[in-house]
Structure formats: C-alpha cells, structure tokens
Amino acid sequence: MGNIGLTAHEMVGGFPGIFSLFFIALTIGIGASGYFYYKNQEKQLRDVANDQLNAVVDLKGKQLVAWPNEWIADIIVILKNKIVFSFVRQYLDNPADSIF
C-alpha cells in the first residue's frame, strides 16, 4: 500500500546503486586476481630461469675443473708415444731444422 502512486523507476529504488557497487567490487576482484596471477607467473619464470642458469654454472665449473686433468692426460699419451716424443726431442734440440 506504500507503493501507490510510485513509478516503476521509483519502485526499483536502490537497484542501480547496488548493481554499481556489485560491478565495482567484481571489477576490483578480477583486477586483483589478475595482478596476483601475473606476479605468481613472473616468480615462477624467474625461478625456472634461475635454475637453468645455475645448471649451466655448475656444468661449466665441472668442465673447468676437469679441463687441466684432460690436458695432462693428453700430454702423457703424447709423451708415451715414442715416435712423437722423438720428433719433439729433435725439434727442441734443433728448432731451426728444416724437417719441422
């Protein structure tokens, strides 16, 4: 009985205001969710890149440690070869020799 003489727009009353607040809250929620998702993805990508770089650093470190040992092993093999050793000895004795 309090609705007598009111238009349809007046009867709805606060609906546009409530709808606007709901829309704004939903927009803020979606925006916040997107922001936190982006930050999480960024952190995961950084962690993956960091792990890959650490793997490369570890591998290169192991290669640098192994390199002198391989070099020394190559020298030992060359020096145990009597033919190569004799050529090296001749060269060191007479570097101006035309054979070399």
Secondary structure in CASP SS format (residue, H / E / C, confidence):
PFRMAT SS
TARGET T0000
AUTHOR 0000-0000-0000
METHOD secondary structure of the structure
MODEL  1
M C 1.00
G C 1.00
N C 1.00
I C 1.00
G C 1.00
L C 1.00
T C 1.00
A H 1.00
H H 1.00
E H 1.00
M H 1.00
V H 1.00
G C 1.00
G C 1.00
F H 1.00
P H 1.00
G H 1.00
I H 1.00
F H 1.00
S H 1.00
L H 1.00
F H 1.00
F H 1.00
I H 1.00
A H 1.00
L H 1.00
T H 1.00
I H 1.00
G H 1.00
I H 1.00
G H 1.00
A H 1.00
S H 1.00
G H 1.00
Y H 1.00
F H 1.00
Y H 1.00
Y H 1.00
K H 1.00
N H 1.00
Q H 1.00
E H 1.00
K H 1.00
Q H 1.00
L H 1.00
R H 1.00
D H 1.00
V H 1.00
A H 1.00
N H 1.00
D H 1.00
Q H 1.00
L H 1.00
N H 1.00
A H 1.00
V H 1.00
V H 1.00
D H 1.00
L H 1.00
K H 1.00
G H 1.00
K H 1.00
Q H 1.00
L H 1.00
V H 1.00
A H 1.00
W H 1.00
P H 1.00
N H 1.00
E H 1.00
W H 1.00
I H 1.00
A H 1.00
D H 1.00
I H 1.00
I H 1.00
V H 1.00
I H 1.00
L H 1.00
K H 1.00
N C 1.00
K H 1.00
I H 1.00
V H 1.00
F H 1.00
S H 1.00
F H 1.00
V H 1.00
R H 1.00
Q H 1.00
Y H 1.00
L H 1.00
D H 1.00
N C 1.00
P C 1.00
A C 1.00
D C 1.00
S C 1.00
I C 1.00
F C 1.00
END
